[in-house]
Amino acid sequence: MKILFYDTKPYDKEFFNRYNKDYGFDIKYLAGKLTEESADLAKGYDVVSIFVNDTVDKKVVDILVECGVKLIAMRCAGYNNVSLKDIDGRIKVVRVPAYSPYSIAEYTMGMIMTLNRKIHKAYIRTREGNFSITGLMGYDLHEKTAGIIGAGKIAQILIKILKGFGMRVIAYDPYPNYEKAMELDFEFTDLDTLYIESDIISLNCPLTKETRYMINRNSMNKMKDGVMIVNTGRGMLIDTVDLIEALKDKKIGAAALDVYEEEADYFFEDHSNMVIEDDILGRLLSFNNVLVTSHQAFFTKEAVEEITRVTMENIKRFQEGKPLENEVNYIGK
């Protein structure tokens, strides 16, 4: 079984090489992303393994099929970067549906605390010998309202953490689990109520046709003045241009973003010696009440180990002709 890994980093090689001792696959690692220009490198490989910012559109699919690729093994849960419609019936696609929901929930809480109490700004100040606390005032989370959009596994762990701070939690999910709401002591509500009542809004939902740009000027106008928005889901859940305008108008008090809709050109890479040519990203980075990180909420030892293990098992099951329990299929027929 020959496998070509795209968009690999040193930690990918470390973990996959360690686990591969038990599998014996023939693996080649590429640092570059999967694009139309790099897809033909897959010729002669049975499997390609990709990550969140690799591109699998119709042109790429056609090339992979021509190269003889039979399986795309995703090293992530989301698959919005893959055109399942163009893949349908031509190549199998598998993913890692869950790795460590604790990693993302805990990171979300860390972003909330950092942004609210301005810990990142305080760190920079004291490193430069400035011990003034002027401008660093936050607010108690106790008795504030957190609105959670998407109440799956990650959100449920986040809710437990938020309840530990004494927060009231409301949530929206198209498929509400009322038993879980009773167990964790939160309430389901509609989106408009969530927008109106929340002091902090966390996006923990997948990117779909229904959720694309769900946070826009219209929805932000319904929110409390000074609300904090936290996004550890997918960048295109938020209309970034509208967010920037709302930040300028002080409608949005703060934003913590671990994802960005045009992140593929920048995230996971070192651009410290280059000019950021993306004007929208540059504008976001200029706000002192915006915290941007590089899609690292998932990045814990436990999560990467689980991604590695599940990816290898997905490939092994394909090799052995067993049912692919983590297969992703096109359902738009």
Residue, then its C-alpha position, 0 to 999 in steps of 0.5 A: m500500500k503506497i501512500l502519499f501525504y500532502d501538506t505534512k509538517p515535522y510532527d506529522k512525520e514523527f507520529f505517522n512514522r512511529y505508528n507505521k512500525d505496526y502497519g508497514f505502509d510505504i509512505k512518502y511525505l510532501a510539504g506542499k499542499l494538494t492542488e491542481e499543480s501538485a496532484d499529478l505527483a500522486k501517480g503510482y500511489d494507492v492512497v493520498s492523505i490530506f489536511v484541512n487546507d488541501t484542495v480537492d475540486k473537480k480538476v484535482v479529482d480528475i487528475l487523482v483518478e487518472c493517477g490511479v488513486k483509490l482512497i483519499a484519507m483525510r487527517c481531519a474531521g471537516y471535509n468542506n474542502v473536498s468536492l464529494k459531488d465530483i468524487d462520487g463513485r470514483i474514489k473512496v474518502v475517509r476522515v477522522p470524525a473525532y479526535s480530542p474534543y477536549s483539545i478544542a473545548e479547552y482552547t476555546m476557553g483559553m481564547i475567551m480568558t485571554l481576550n477578556r482579561k487581555i493576557h496576551k497584551a499584558y505579556i507583551r507589556t511586561r516583557e518590555g518592562n511596562f507594568s501598567i495595567t491601564g487598558l487591561m480591564g476585563y469582566d467577570l464571567h460569573e453570571k454572564t451568558a454564553g451562547i453556543i452554536g452547535a451543541g455536539k461533543i466539543a460544545q458539550i465539553l465547553i459547556k461543562i467548562l463554562k458552567g464551572f465559571g458560573m455562566r448561564v449557557i444557552a445553545y442552538d442546534p438544529y437537532p437539539n438533545y434535550e436530555k443532554a441539556m438537562e444533564l449539563d444544565f443549559e437550555f436550547t433556544d432559537l438563533d435570534t434569542l441566542y444573538i440577543e441574550s449572549d455576552i459571548i458567542s462560540l461557534n462550534c458547528p460545521l460549515t454547511k450551506e446553511t451555516r456559511y456566513m451565518i455570522n453577518r451584519n444582519s445577525m450581528n445587529k441582533m447581538k448585544d453591543g460589545v459581544m465577544i465572538v469566538n470561532t474555532g469551527r471554520g472561517m466561512l462561518i463568519d463574513t469577515v468583511d462584515l465582522i471588521e465593520a462591526l468591530k470598527d463600529k464597536k458593535i462587536g467588542a472582541a473576536a477570537l478567531d482560530v480559523y479564517e476563511e482565506e487561511a489556506d495561503y497563510f496558516f500553518e506556515d512561517h510568513s514572519n519575513m514577508v508582507i501580509e498581502d491579504d488586506i482583510l487578514g492584515r486588518l484583523l491583525s491590526f485590531n487590539n481586541v481581536l485575537v487570531t491564532s493559526h488553526q491550532a485549537f486541535f493541536t494537543k498530543e492526544a489529538v494528534e495521536e488519535i488522528t494518526r491512529v484513526t487515519m492508519e486504521n482507515i487505510k488498513r480497513f481499505q487495504e483489507g476490503k473491510p467496511l469503511e466506518n469513517e467513509v464520507n459519501y456524497i448525499g446530494k443526489 
